[in-house]
Amino acid sequence: MKIAWGITGAGHLLSDSVDVLEELSKDHELTILLSGAGEEVLKMYGLFQRVENVTGGRYRELVLENEQRSSFPMTGRFSLGKYDLLMVSPTTSNTIGKIVNGIADTLITNAVAQAGKGRVKTGIIPVDLESGDLNTVLPSKLELELCQKCETCEAAAACPNEAITPGVEINLLKCKGCGACQVACPFGAVTGGRKITIHMRDIDIQNTRKLFEFDGIEVLEHPSQLKKFLM
C-alpha cells in the first residue's frame, strides 16, 4: 500500500506512532508529512532520526511543512487518489479544531481536506479523545530543585547543540533529544521521559467528537489499531 502519515506537534502517542511507522515501512511505501510543530517535537524527543530512516525513494519520502510553503503542492496527490490511506498520529487539538471547522491552512489539515476530495481513507488518532486527566511524557527537562548550580555545568558542556542555560532551562527548540545531558549531570538534575498529568479541555473533547460525524474519517484510539486498515 501507499500510505501517507502525518505527524503534528504532540508528545503523547508520539513514540508509539514512530514504532508503528517502522513496522509499516517493512511492507509498505510511506510518505511522512511533518507539521512545523511535529518536526520540532520529534527532535525534542530524539525521534527525528528514526523517522528519517524509514523514508527514501518514490513515495518513501519525508515532507516538511516549511518546504511546502503556503500552497502545499504535494497534497494534490490526495485529490488525485495517489495514496491508499492517510493516517494522522498523533493529532493535536489545534489540528482537529481546524479540521472540524473546515480550515486547511497547514500541511496536515490540507492533506486531510484533499484526502476527503480524493476519497482516500483517513484515520485520525487524537491526543484529546476523552474528558478527564491524561498521563503524558515530557522531553528533557532541567529539574531546578536538583540543580546544584555548578561553576562548570557538566550537562551544558556535554550538550552538542548548546541548548542548556545552566541553572535556568533547556531550550527545547535547540534540543535534539540525544540524552547526553542526562548522562553527564552527576546530580540527576536533567531528566527525560518524566510523566506528568494534564487535564483535557472540554472544547478539545467536543471538537474530537465532531470528527466521528465526518464521512471518510475514522477516529482511532491508538496507532496499533492501524491494522484494521490493512486487512
mmCIF file of the C-alpha atoms, coordinates in Angstrom:
data_MODEL
# 
_entry.id   MODEL 
# 
loop_
_atom_site.group_PDB 
_atom_site.id 
_atom_site.type_symbol 
_atom_site.label_atom_id 
_atom_site.label_alt_id 
_atom_site.label_comp_id 
_atom_site.label_asym_id 
_atom_site.label_entity_id 
_atom_site.label_seq_id 
_atom_site.pdbx_PDB_ins_code 
_atom_site.Cartn_x 
_atom_site.Cartn_y 
_atom_site.Cartn_z 
_atom_site.occupancy 
_atom_site.B_iso_or_equiv 
_atom_site.pdbx_formal_charge 
_atom_site.auth_seq_id 
_atom_site.auth_comp_id 
_atom_site.auth_asym_id 
_atom_site.auth_atom_id 
_atom_site.pdbx_PDB_model_num 
ATOM 1   C CA . MET A 1 1   ? 0.000   0.000  0.000  1.00 0.00 ? 1   MET A CA 1 
ATOM 2   C CA . LYS A 1 2   ? 0.945   3.637  -0.471 1.00 0.00 ? 2   LYS A CA 1 
ATOM 3   C CA . ILE A 1 3   ? 0.446   5.235  2.928  1.00 0.00 ? 3   ILE A CA 1 
ATOM 4   C CA . ALA A 1 4   ? 0.843   8.880  3.939  1.00 0.00 ? 4   ALA A CA 1 
ATOM 5   C CA . TRP A 1 5   ? 1.369   9.525  7.642  1.00 0.00 ? 5   TRP A CA 1 
ATOM 6   C CA . GLY A 1 6   ? 1.052   12.974 9.178  1.00 0.00 ? 6   GLY A CA 1 
ATOM 7   C CA . ILE A 1 7   ? 2.655   13.905 12.490 1.00 0.00 ? 7   ILE A CA 1 
ATOM 8   C CA . THR A 1 8   ? 1.636   17.011 14.413 1.00 0.00 ? 8   THR A CA 1 
ATOM 9   C CA . GLY A 1 9   ? 3.180   18.629 17.487 1.00 0.00 ? 9   GLY A CA 1 
ATOM 10  C CA . ALA A 1 10  ? 2.146   16.348 20.342 1.00 0.00 ? 10  ALA A CA 1 
ATOM 11  C CA . GLY A 1 11  ? 4.396   14.319 22.600 1.00 0.00 ? 11  GLY A CA 1 
ATOM 12  C CA . HIS A 1 12  ? 1.611   11.952 23.659 1.00 0.00 ? 12  HIS A CA 1 
ATOM 13  C CA . LEU A 1 13  ? 1.499   8.798  21.466 1.00 0.00 ? 13  LEU A CA 1 
ATOM 14  C CA . LEU A 1 14  ? 4.487   10.102 19.514 1.00 0.00 ? 14  LEU A CA 1 
ATOM 15  C CA . SER A 1 15  ? 6.840   7.246  20.328 1.00 0.00 ? 15  SER A CA 1 
ATOM 16  C CA . ASP A 1 16  ? 4.043   4.716  19.711 1.00 0.00 ? 16  ASP A CA 1 
ATOM 17  C CA . SER A 1 17  ? 3.415   6.297  16.316 1.00 0.00 ? 17  SER A CA 1 
ATOM 18  C CA . VAL A 1 18  ? 7.083   6.045  15.342 1.00 0.00 ? 18  VAL A CA 1 
ATOM 19  C CA . ASP A 1 19  ? 7.124   2.378  16.416 1.00 0.00 ? 19  ASP A CA 1 
ATOM 20  C CA . VAL A 1 20  ? 4.219   1.644  14.070 1.00 0.00 ? 20  VAL A CA 1 
ATOM 21  C CA . LEU A 1 21  ? 5.844   3.630  11.250 1.00 0.00 ? 21  LEU A CA 1 
ATOM 22  C CA . GLU A 1 22  ? 8.958   1.470  11.481 1.00 0.00 ? 22  GLU A CA 1 
ATOM 23  C CA . GLU A 1 23  ? 6.867   -1.690 11.226 1.00 0.00 ? 23  GLU A CA 1 
ATOM 24  C CA . LEU A 1 24  ? 4.857   -0.350 8.293  1.00 0.00 ? 24  LEU A CA 1 
ATOM 25  C CA . SER A 1 25  ? 7.987   0.603  6.365  1.00 0.00 ? 25  SER A CA 1 
ATOM 26  C CA . LYS A 1 26  ? 8.916   -3.069 6.038  1.00 0.00 ? 26  LYS A CA 1 
ATOM 27  C CA . ASP A 1 27  ? 5.973   -3.839 3.750  1.00 0.00 ? 27  ASP A CA 1 
ATOM 28  C CA . HIS A 1 28  ? 4.518   -0.535 2.543  1.00 0.00 ? 28  HIS A CA 1 
ATOM 29  C CA . GLU A 1 29  ? 5.548   2.665  0.790  1.00 0.00 ? 29  GLU A CA 1 
ATOM 30  C CA . LEU A 1 30  ? 5.463   5.501  3.309  1.00 0.00 ? 30  LEU A CA 1 
ATOM 31  C CA . THR A 1 31  ? 5.318   9.239  2.810  1.00 0.00 ? 31  THR A CA 1 
ATOM 32  C CA . ILE A 1 32  ? 5.699   11.037 6.139  1.00 0.00 ? 32  ILE A CA 1 
ATOM 33  C CA . LEU A 1 33  ? 4.302   14.539 6.487  1.00 0.00 ? 33  LEU A CA 1 
ATOM 34  C CA . LEU A 1 34  ? 5.549   16.707 9.346  1.00 0.00 ? 34  LEU A CA 1 
ATOM 35  C CA . SER A 1 35  ? 3.855   19.853 10.504 1.00 0.00 ? 35  SER A CA 1 
ATOM 36  C CA . GLY A 1 36  ? 6.245   22.556 11.697 1.00 0.00 ? 36  GLY A CA 1 
ATOM 37  C CA . ALA A 1 37  ? 5.450   21.667 15.296 1.00 0.00 ? 37  ALA A CA 1 
ATOM 38  C CA . GLY A 1 38  ? 5.655   17.951 14.519 1.00 0.00 ? 38  GLY A CA 1 
ATOM 39  C CA . GLU A 1 39  ? 9.210   18.358 13.263 1.00 0.00 ? 39  GLU A CA 1 
ATOM 40  C CA . GLU A 1 40  ? 10.211  20.328 16.364 1.00 0.00 ? 40  GLU A CA 1 
ATOM 41  C CA . VAL A 1 41  ? 8.664   17.857 18.805 1.00 0.00 ? 41  VAL A CA 1 
ATOM 42  C CA . LEU A 1 42  ? 10.208  14.814 17.090 1.00 0.00 ? 42  LEU A CA 1 
ATOM 43  C CA . LYS A 1 43  ? 13.615  16.420 17.576 1.00 0.00 ? 43  LYS A CA 1 
ATOM 44  C CA . MET A 1 44  ? 12.901  17.274 21.227 1.00 0.00 ? 44  MET A CA 1 
ATOM 45  C CA . TYR A 1 45  ? 12.109  13.622 21.939 1.00 0.00 ? 45  TYR A CA 1 
ATOM 46  C CA . GLY A 1 46  ? 15.097  12.321 19.972 1.00 0.00 ? 46  GLY A CA 1 
ATOM 47  C CA . LEU A 1 47  ? 12.859  10.581 17.410 1.00 0.00 ? 47  LEU A CA 1 
ATOM 48  C CA . PHE A 1 48  ? 13.522  12.604 14.260 1.00 0.00 ? 48  PHE A CA 1 
ATOM 49  C CA . GLN A 1 49  ? 16.330  10.360 13.014 1.00 0.00 ? 49  GLN A CA 1 
ATOM 50  C CA . ARG A 1 50  ? 14.165  7.256  13.354 1.00 0.00 ? 50  ARG A CA 1 
ATOM 51  C CA . VAL A 1 51  ? 11.510  8.883  11.183 1.00 0.00 ? 51  VAL A CA 1 
ATOM 52  C CA . GLU A 1 52  ? 14.105  9.886  8.593  1.00 0.00 ? 52  GLU A CA 1 
ATOM 53  C CA . ASN A 1 53  ? 15.356  6.307  8.463  1.00 0.00 ? 53  ASN A CA 1 
ATOM 54  C CA . VAL A 1 54  ? 12.020  4.875  7.263  1.00 0.00 ? 54  VAL A CA 1 
ATOM 55  C CA . THR A 1 55  ? 11.850  7.131  4.202  1.00 0.00 ? 55  THR A CA 1 
ATOM 56  C CA . GLY A 1 56  ? 13.640  7.222  0.868  1.00 0.00 ? 56  GLY A CA 1 
ATOM 57  C CA . GLY A 1 57  ? 12.638  6.646  -2.764 1.00 0.00 ? 57  GLY A CA 1 
ATOM 58  C CA . ARG A 1 58  ? 9.427   7.324  -4.667 1.00 0.00 ? 58  ARG A CA 1 
ATOM 59  C CA . TYR A 1 59  ? 6.524   7.600  -2.234 1.00 0.00 ? 59  TYR A CA 1 
ATOM 60  C CA . ARG A 1 60  ? 9.005   6.886  0.544  1.00 0.00 ? 60  ARG A CA 1 
ATOM 61  C CA . GLU A 1 61  ? 9.784   10.447 1.447  1.00 0.00 ? 61  GLU A CA 1 
ATOM 62  C CA . LEU A 1 62  ? 9.824   12.961 4.255  1.00 0.00 ? 62  LEU A CA 1 
ATOM 63  C CA . VAL A 1 63  ? 7.737   16.066 3.560  1.00 0.00 ? 63  VAL A CA 1 
ATOM 64  C CA . LEU A 1 64  ? 8.355   19.098 5.794  1.00 0.00 ? 64  LEU A CA 1 
ATOM 65  C CA . GLU A 1 65  ? 5.770   21.828 6.131  1.00 0.00 ? 65  GLU A CA 1 
ATOM 66  C CA . ASN A 1 66  ? 8.335   24.634 5.867  1.00 0.00 ? 66  ASN A CA 1 
ATOM 67  C CA . GLU A 1 67  ? 9.486   23.294 2.491  1.00 0.00 ? 67  GLU A CA 1 
ATOM 68  C CA . GLN A 1 68  ? 5.970   23.190 1.044  1.00 0.00 ? 68  GLN A CA 1 
ATOM 69  C CA . ARG A 1 69  ? 5.265   26.875 1.578  1.00 0.00 ? 69  ARG A CA 1 
ATOM 70  C CA . SER A 1 70  ? 1.669   28.117 1.686  1.00 0.00 ? 70  SER A CA 1 
ATOM 71  C CA . SER A 1 71  ? 0.200   26.157 -1.232 1.00 0.00 ? 71  SER A CA 1 
ATOM 72  C CA . PHE A 1 72  ? 1.306   22.684 -0.009 1.00 0.00 ? 72  PHE A CA 1 
ATOM 73  C CA . PRO A 1 73  ? 1.575   21.351 -3.586 1.00 0.00 ? 73  PRO A CA 1 
ATOM 74  C CA . MET A 1 74  ? 2.207   17.740 -2.607 1.00 0.00 ? 74  MET A CA 1 
ATOM 75  C CA . THR A 1 75  ? -1.271  17.448 -1.085 1.00 0.00 ? 75  THR A CA 1 
ATOM 76  C CA . GLY A 1 76  ? -2.653  17.461 -4.615 1.00 0.00 ? 76  GLY A CA 1 
ATOM 77  C CA . ARG A 1 77  ? -1.697  13.789 -4.703 1.00 0.00 ? 77  ARG A CA 1 
ATOM 78  C CA . PHE A 1 78  ? -4.578  13.059 -2.317 1.00 0.00 ? 78  PHE A CA 1 
ATOM 79  C CA . SER A 1 79  ? -7.222  14.678 -4.513 1.00 0.00 ? 79  SER A CA 1 
ATOM 80  C CA . LEU A 1 80  ? -5.816  12.559 -7.366 1.00 0.00 ? 80  LEU A CA 1 
ATOM 81  C CA . GLY A 1 81  ? -6.137  9.409  -5.258 1.00 0.00 ? 81  GLY A CA 1 
ATOM 82  C CA . LYS A 1 82  ? -2.435  8.533  -5.380 1.00 0.00 ? 82  LYS A CA 1 
ATOM 83  C CA . TYR A 1 83  ? -2.444  7.152  -1.826 1.00 0.00 ? 83  TYR A CA 1 
ATOM 84  C CA . ASP A 1 84  ? -4.405  4.253  -0.400 1.00 0.00 ? 84  ASP A CA 1 
ATOM 85  C CA . LEU A 1 85  ? -4.508  5.659  3.122  1.00 0.00 ? 85  LEU A CA 1 
ATOM 86  C CA . LEU A 1 86  ? -3.788  8.799  5.132  1.00 0.00 ? 86  LEU A CA 1 
ATOM 87  C CA . MET A 1 87  ? -3.050  8.454  8.839  1.00 0.00 ? 87  MET A CA 1 
ATOM 88  C CA . VAL A 1 88  ? -2.510  11.365 11.223 1.00 0.00 ? 88  VAL A CA 1 
ATOM 89  C CA . SER A 1 89  ? -0.965  10.416 14.548 1.00 0.00 ? 89  SER A CA 1 
ATOM 90  C CA . PRO A 1 90  ? -0.524  11.959 16.971 1.00 0.00 ? 90  PRO A CA 1 
ATOM 91  C CA . THR A 1 91  ? -3.102  14.633 16.157 1.00 0.00 ? 91  THR A CA 1 
ATOM 92  C CA . THR A 1 92  ? -3.162  17.764 18.303 1.00 0.00 ? 92  THR A CA 1 
ATOM 93  C CA . SER A 1 93  ? -6.340  19.506 19.433 1.00 0.00 ? 93  SER A CA 1 
ATOM 94  C CA . ASN A 1 94  ? -5.300  22.504 17.326 1.00 0.00 ? 94  ASN A CA 1 
ATOM 95  C CA . THR A 1 95  ? -5.219  20.360 14.173 1.00 0.00 ? 95  THR A CA 1 
ATOM 96  C CA . ILE A 1 96  ? -8.553  18.740 14.980 1.00 0.00 ? 96  ILE A CA 1 
ATOM 97  C CA . GLY A 1 97  ? -10.126 22.115 15.712 1.00 0.00 ? 97  GLY A CA 1 
ATOM 98  C CA . LYS A 1 98  ? -9.146  23.263 12.232 1.00 0.00 ? 98  LYS A CA 1 
ATOM 99  C CA . ILE A 1 99  ? -10.303 20.069 10.512 1.00 0.00 ? 99  ILE A CA 1 
ATOM 100 C CA . VAL A 1 100 ? -13.786 20.099 12.050 1.00 0.00 ? 100 VAL A CA 1 
ATOM 101 C CA . ASN A 1 101 ? -14.200 23.760 11.107 1.00 0.00 ? 101 ASN A CA 1 
ATOM 102 C CA . GLY A 1 102 ? -13.114 23.234 7.506  1.00 0.00 ? 102 GLY A CA 1 
ATOM 103 C CA . ILE A 1 103 ? -9.812  25.098 7.862  1.00 0.00 ? 103 ILE A CA 1 
ATOM 104 C CA . ALA A 1 104 ? -6.982  23.750 5.693  1.00 0.00 ? 104 ALA A CA 1 
ATOM 105 C CA . ASP A 1 105 ? -4.122  26.181 6.196  1.00 0.00 ? 105 ASP A CA 1 
ATOM 106 C CA . THR A 1 106 ? -1.369  23.757 7.267  1.00 0.00 ? 106 THR A CA 1 
ATOM 107 C CA . LEU A 1 107 ? 0.308   20.800 5.599  1.00 0.00 ? 107 LEU A CA 1 
ATOM 108 C CA . ILE A 1 108 ? -1.632  18.262 7.672  1.00 0.00 ? 108 ILE A CA 1 
ATOM 109 C CA . THR A 1 109 ? -5.061  19.935 7.570  1.00 0.00 ? 109 THR A CA 1 
ATOM 110 C CA . ASN A 1 110 ? -4.661  20.482 3.834  1.00 0.00 ? 110 ASN A CA 1 
ATOM 111 C CA . ALA A 1 111 ? -3.771  16.813 3.375  1.00 0.00 ? 111 ALA A CA 1 
ATOM 112 C CA . VAL A 1 112 ? -6.915  15.762 5.279  1.00 0.00 ? 112 VAL A CA 1 
ATOM 113 C CA . ALA A 1 113 ? -9.060  18.082 3.168  1.00 0.00 ? 113 ALA A CA 1 
ATOM 114 C CA . GLN A 1 114 ? -7.573  16.843 -0.099 1.00 0.00 ? 114 GLN A CA 1 
ATOM 115 C CA . ALA A 1 115 ? -7.880  13.220 1.027  1.00 0.00 ? 115 ALA A CA 1 
ATOM 116 C CA . GLY A 1 116 ? -11.599 13.820 1.511  1.00 0.00 ? 116 GLY A CA 1 
ATOM 117 C CA . LYS A 1 117 ? -11.864 15.211 -2.007 1.00 0.00 ? 117 LYS A CA 1 
ATOM 118 C CA . GLY A 1 118 ? -9.939  12.253 -3.428 1.00 0.00 ? 118 GLY A CA 1 
ATOM 119 C CA . ARG A 1 119 ? -11.870 9.710  -1.345 1.00 0.00 ? 119 ARG A CA 1 
ATOM 120 C CA . VAL A 1 120 ? -8.686  8.499  0.314  1.00 0.00 ? 120 VAL A CA 1 
ATOM 121 C CA . LYS A 1 121 ? -9.392  6.607  3.535  1.00 0.00 ? 121 LYS A CA 1 
ATOM 122 C CA . THR A 1 122 ? -8.270  8.669  6.523  1.00 0.00 ? 122 THR A CA 1 
ATOM 123 C CA . GLY A 1 123 ? -7.544  7.616  10.072 1.00 0.00 ? 123 GLY A CA 1 
ATOM 124 C CA . ILE A 1 124 ? -7.002  10.175 12.829 1.00 0.00 ? 124 ILE A CA 1 
ATOM 125 C CA . ILE A 1 125 ? -5.625  9.446  16.283 1.00 0.00 ? 125 ILE A CA 1 
ATOM 126 C CA . PRO A 1 126 ? -6.351  12.389 18.596 1.00 0.00 ? 126 PRO A CA 1 
ATOM 127 C CA . VAL A 1 127 ? -4.422  13.121 21.769 1.00 0.00 ? 127 VAL A CA 1 
ATOM 128 C CA . ASP A 1 128 ? -7.574  14.673 23.277 1.00 0.00 ? 128 ASP A CA 1 
ATOM 129 C CA . LEU A 1 129 ? -10.053 11.854 22.915 1.00 0.00 ? 129 LEU A CA 1 
ATOM 130 C CA . GLU A 1 130 ? -11.829 11.575 26.254 1.00 0.00 ? 130 GLU A CA 1 
ATOM 131 C CA . SER A 1 131 ? -12.554 14.035 29.042 1.00 0.00 ? 131 SER A CA 1 
ATOM 132 C CA . GLY A 1 132 ? -10.585 13.854 32.271 1.00 0.00 ? 132 GLY A CA 1 
ATOM 133 C CA . ASP A 1 133 ? -6.885  13.617 33.023 1.00 0.00 ? 133 ASP A CA 1 
ATOM 134 C CA . LEU A 1 134 ? -4.186  12.179 30.792 1.00 0.00 ? 134 LEU A CA 1 
ATOM 135 C CA . ASN A 1 135 ? -0.695  10.967 31.640 1.00 0.00 ? 135 ASN A CA 1 
ATOM 136 C CA . THR A 1 136 ? 1.931   12.046 29.143 1.00 0.00 ? 136 THR A CA 1 
ATOM 137 C CA . VAL A 1 137 ? 5.729   12.067 28.887 1.00 0.00 ? 137 VAL A CA 1 
ATOM 138 C CA . LEU A 1 138 ? 7.965   15.138 28.809 1.00 0.00 ? 138 LEU A CA 1 
ATOM 139 C CA . PRO A 1 139 ? 11.158  15.541 26.751 1.00 0.00 ? 139 PRO A CA 1 
ATOM 140 C CA . SER A 1 140 ? 14.410  16.540 28.525 1.00 0.00 ? 140 SER A CA 1 
ATOM 141 C CA . LYS A 1 141 ? 13.796  18.812 31.491 1.00 0.00 ? 141 LYS A CA 1 
ATOM 142 C CA . LEU A 1 142 ? 16.076  20.717 33.872 1.00 0.00 ? 142 LEU A CA 1 
ATOM 143 C CA . GLU A 1 143 ? 14.949  19.951 37.427 1.00 0.00 ? 143 GLU A CA 1 
ATOM 144 C CA . LEU A 1 144 ? 15.829  23.179 39.210 1.00 0.00 ? 144 LEU A CA 1 
ATOM 145 C CA . GLU A 1 145 ? 15.306  21.722 42.694 1.00 0.00 ? 145 GLU A CA 1 
ATOM 146 C CA . LEU A 1 146 ? 18.093  19.217 41.979 1.00 0.00 ? 146 LEU A CA 1 
ATOM 147 C CA . CYS A 1 147 ? 20.404  21.599 40.146 1.00 0.00 ? 147 CYS A CA 1 
ATOM 148 C CA . GLN A 1 148 ? 23.498  22.476 42.189 1.00 0.00 ? 148 GLN A CA 1 
ATOM 149 C CA . LYS A 1 149 ? 24.388  25.459 40.003 1.00 0.00 ? 149 LYS A CA 1 
ATOM 150 C CA . CYS A 1 150 ? 27.899  24.105 39.498 1.00 0.00 ? 150 CYS A CA 1 
ATOM 151 C CA . GLU A 1 151 ? 30.609  26.509 38.405 1.00 0.00 ? 151 GLU A CA 1 
ATOM 152 C CA . THR A 1 152 ? 31.052  24.303 35.348 1.00 0.00 ? 152 THR A CA 1 
ATOM 153 C CA . CYS A 1 153 ? 27.774  22.720 34.287 1.00 0.00 ? 153 CYS A CA 1 
ATOM 154 C CA . GLU A 1 154 ? 28.617  19.223 33.038 1.00 0.00 ? 154 GLU A CA 1 
ATOM 155 C CA . ALA A 1 155 ? 25.239  18.871 31.371 1.00 0.00 ? 155 ALA A CA 1 
ATOM 156 C CA . ALA A 1 156 ? 25.654  22.087 29.404 1.00 0.00 ? 156 ALA A CA 1 
ATOM 157 C CA . ALA A 1 157 ? 29.215  21.156 28.453 1.00 0.00 ? 157 ALA A CA 1 
ATOM 158 C CA . ALA A 1 158 ? 28.015  17.778 27.127 1.00 0.00 ? 158 ALA A CA 1 
ATOM 159 C CA . CYS A 1 159 ? 25.201  19.253 25.015 1.00 0.00 ? 159 CYS A CA 1 
ATOM 160 C CA . PRO A 1 160 ? 26.264  19.311 21.338 1.00 0.00 ? 160 PRO A CA 1 
ATOM 161 C CA . ASN A 1 161 ? 23.620  21.910 20.495 1.00 0.00 ? 161 ASN A CA 1 
ATOM 162 C CA . GLU A 1 162 ? 24.230  24.425 23.308 1.00 0.00 ? 162 GLU A CA 1 
ATOM 163 C CA . ALA A 1 163 ? 20.616  24.017 24.339 1.00 0.00 ? 163 ALA A CA 1 
ATOM 164 C CA . ILE A 1 164 ? 21.156  24.374 28.097 1.00 0.00 ? 164 ILE A CA 1 
ATOM 165 C CA . THR A 1 165 ? 21.325  27.606 30.050 1.00 0.00 ? 165 THR A CA 1 
ATOM 166 C CA . PRO A 1 166 ? 22.840  26.359 33.344 1.00 0.00 ? 166 PRO A CA 1 
ATOM 167 C CA . GLY A 1 167 ? 20.541  26.775 36.318 1.00 0.00 ? 167 GLY A CA 1 
ATOM 168 C CA . VAL A 1 168 ? 17.784  28.221 34.127 1.00 0.00 ? 168 VAL A CA 1 
ATOM 169 C CA . GLU A 1 169 ? 16.276  25.936 31.457 1.00 0.00 ? 169 GLU A CA 1 
ATOM 170 C CA . ILE A 1 170 ? 16.693  23.749 28.381 1.00 0.00 ? 170 ILE A CA 1 
ATOM 171 C CA . ASN A 1 171 ? 15.872  25.438 25.085 1.00 0.00 ? 171 ASN A CA 1 
ATOM 172 C CA . LEU A 1 172 ? 13.744  22.705 23.543 1.00 0.00 ? 172 LEU A CA 1 
ATOM 173 C CA . LEU A 1 173 ? 13.944  24.269 20.085 1.00 0.00 ? 173 LEU A CA 1 
ATOM 174 C CA . LYS A 1 174 ? 17.671  23.561 20.139 1.00 0.00 ? 174 LYS A CA 1 
ATOM 175 C CA . CYS A 1 175 ? 17.428  20.210 21.927 1.00 0.00 ? 175 CYS A CA 1 
ATOM 176 C CA . LYS A 1 176 ? 17.734  17.105 19.729 1.00 0.00 ? 176 LYS A CA 1 
ATOM 177 C CA . GLY A 1 177 ? 16.864  14.629 22.475 1.00 0.00 ? 177 GLY A CA 1 
ATOM 178 C CA . CYS A 1 178 ? 20.253  12.891 22.431 1.00 0.00 ? 178 CYS A CA 1 
ATOM 179 C CA . GLY A 1 179 ? 20.279  12.439 26.223 1.00 0.00 ? 179 GLY A CA 1 
ATOM 180 C CA . ALA A 1 180 ? 23.947  13.434 26.642 1.00 0.00 ? 180 ALA A CA 1 
ATOM 181 C CA . CYS A 1 181 ? 22.997  15.995 29.283 1.00 0.00 ? 181 CYS A CA 1 
ATOM 182 C CA . GLN A 1 182 ? 21.173  13.391 31.362 1.00 0.00 ? 182 GLN A CA 1 
ATOM 183 C CA . VAL A 1 183 ? 24.223  11.153 31.418 1.00 0.00 ? 183 VAL A CA 1 
ATOM 184 C CA . ALA A 1 184 ? 26.640  13.996 32.161 1.00 0.00 ? 184 ALA A CA 1 
ATOM 185 C CA . CYS A 1 185 ? 24.908  15.598 35.151 1.00 0.00 ? 185 CYS A CA 1 
ATOM 186 C CA . PRO A 1 186 ? 26.241  13.971 38.353 1.00 0.00 ? 186 PRO A CA 1 
ATOM 187 C CA . PHE A 1 187 ? 23.240  15.159 40.369 1.00 0.00 ? 187 PHE A CA 1 
ATOM 188 C CA . GLY A 1 188 ? 20.461  13.830 38.140 1.00 0.00 ? 188 GLY A CA 1 
ATOM 189 C CA . ALA A 1 189 ? 19.196  17.370 37.536 1.00 0.00 ? 189 ALA A CA 1 
ATOM 190 C CA . VAL A 1 190 ? 18.348  16.662 33.905 1.00 0.00 ? 190 VAL A CA 1 
ATOM 191 C CA . THR A 1 191 ? 15.556  14.193 33.301 1.00 0.00 ? 191 THR A CA 1 
ATOM 192 C CA . GLY A 1 192 ? 13.929  12.690 30.232 1.00 0.00 ? 192 GLY A CA 1 
ATOM 193 C CA . GLY A 1 193 ? 10.696  10.759 29.969 1.00 0.00 ? 193 GLY A CA 1 
ATOM 194 C CA . ARG A 1 194 ? 9.228   12.243 33.119 1.00 0.00 ? 194 ARG A CA 1 
ATOM 195 C CA . LYS A 1 195 ? 5.462   11.647 33.310 1.00 0.00 ? 195 LYS A CA 1 
ATOM 196 C CA . ILE A 1 196 ? 3.029   14.435 34.067 1.00 0.00 ? 196 ILE A CA 1 
ATOM 197 C CA . THR A 1 197 ? -0.750  14.615 34.243 1.00 0.00 ? 197 THR A CA 1 
ATOM 198 C CA . ILE A 1 198 ? -2.626  17.120 32.111 1.00 0.00 ? 198 ILE A CA 1 
ATOM 199 C CA . HIS A 1 199 ? -6.340  17.886 32.022 1.00 0.00 ? 199 HIS A CA 1 
ATOM 200 C CA . MET A 1 200 ? -8.320  17.680 28.799 1.00 0.00 ? 200 MET A CA 1 
ATOM 201 C CA . ARG A 1 201 ? -10.235 20.847 27.906 1.00 0.00 ? 201 ARG A CA 1 
ATOM 202 C CA . ASP A 1 202 ? -13.942 20.497 27.158 1.00 0.00 ? 202 ASP A CA 1 
ATOM 203 C CA . ILE A 1 203 ? -13.632 22.419 23.872 1.00 0.00 ? 203 ILE A CA 1 
ATOM 204 C CA . ASP A 1 204 ? -10.994 19.980 22.604 1.00 0.00 ? 204 ASP A CA 1 
ATOM 205 C CA . ILE A 1 205 ? -13.081 16.945 23.529 1.00 0.00 ? 205 ILE A CA 1 
ATOM 206 C CA . GLN A 1 206 ? -16.118 18.474 21.800 1.00 0.00 ? 206 GLN A CA 1 
ATOM 207 C CA . ASN A 1 207 ? -14.129 19.047 18.607 1.00 0.00 ? 207 ASN A CA 1 
ATOM 208 C CA . THR A 1 208 ? -12.841 15.472 18.652 1.00 0.00 ? 208 THR A CA 1 
ATOM 209 C CA . ARG A 1 209 ? -16.407 14.174 18.934 1.00 0.00 ? 209 ARG A CA 1 
ATOM 210 C CA . LYS A 1 210 ? -17.334 16.116 15.798 1.00 0.00 ? 210 LYS A CA 1 
ATOM 211 C CA . LEU A 1 211 ? -14.743 14.087 13.875 1.00 0.00 ? 211 LEU A CA 1 
ATOM 212 C CA . PHE A 1 212 ? -16.900 10.981 14.272 1.00 0.00 ? 212 PHE A CA 1 
ATOM 213 C CA . GLU A 1 213 ? -19.512 12.634 12.051 1.00 0.00 ? 213 GLU A CA 1 
ATOM 214 C CA . PHE A 1 214 ? -17.146 13.169 9.100  1.00 0.00 ? 214 PHE A CA 1 
ATOM 215 C CA . ASP A 1 215 ? -17.517 10.884 6.071  1.00 0.00 ? 215 ASP A CA 1 
ATOM 216 C CA . GLY A 1 216 ? -14.290 9.125  5.123  1.00 0.00 ? 216 GLY A CA 1 
ATOM 217 C CA . ILE A 1 217 ? -12.597 9.723  8.504  1.00 0.00 ? 217 ILE A CA 1 
ATOM 218 C CA . GLU A 1 218 ? -12.231 7.078  11.162 1.00 0.00 ? 218 GLU A CA 1 
ATOM 219 C CA . VAL A 1 219 ? -11.130 8.025  14.663 1.00 0.00 ? 219 VAL A CA 1 
ATOM 220 C CA . LEU A 1 220 ? -8.801  5.570  16.396 1.00 0.00 ? 220 LEU A CA 1 
ATOM 221 C CA . GLU A 1 221 ? -7.570  5.444  19.985 1.00 0.00 ? 221 GLU A CA 1 
ATOM 222 C CA . HIS A 1 222 ? -4.034  4.188  19.400 1.00 0.00 ? 222 HIS A CA 1 
ATOM 223 C CA . PRO A 1 223 ? -1.578  3.761  16.479 1.00 0.00 ? 223 PRO A CA 1 
ATOM 224 C CA . SER A 1 224 ? -1.651  -0.011 16.933 1.00 0.00 ? 224 SER A CA 1 
ATOM 225 C CA . GLN A 1 225 ? -5.255  -0.027 15.680 1.00 0.00 ? 225 GLN A CA 1 
ATOM 226 C CA . LEU A 1 226 ? -3.998  0.832  12.203 1.00 0.00 ? 226 LEU A CA 1 
ATOM 227 C CA . LYS A 1 227 ? -4.059  -2.876 11.367 1.00 0.00 ? 227 LYS A CA 1 
ATOM 228 C CA . LYS A 1 228 ? -7.804  -2.665 10.626 1.00 0.00 ? 228 LYS A CA 1 
ATOM 229 C CA . PHE A 1 229 ? -6.991  -0.554 7.548  1.00 0.00 ? 229 PHE A CA 1 
ATOM 230 C CA . LEU A 1 230 ? -4.501  -3.083 6.216  1.00 0.00 ? 230 LEU A CA 1 
ATOM 231 C CA . MET A 1 231 ? -6.748  -6.133 6.147  1.00 0.00 ? 231 MET A CA 1 
# 
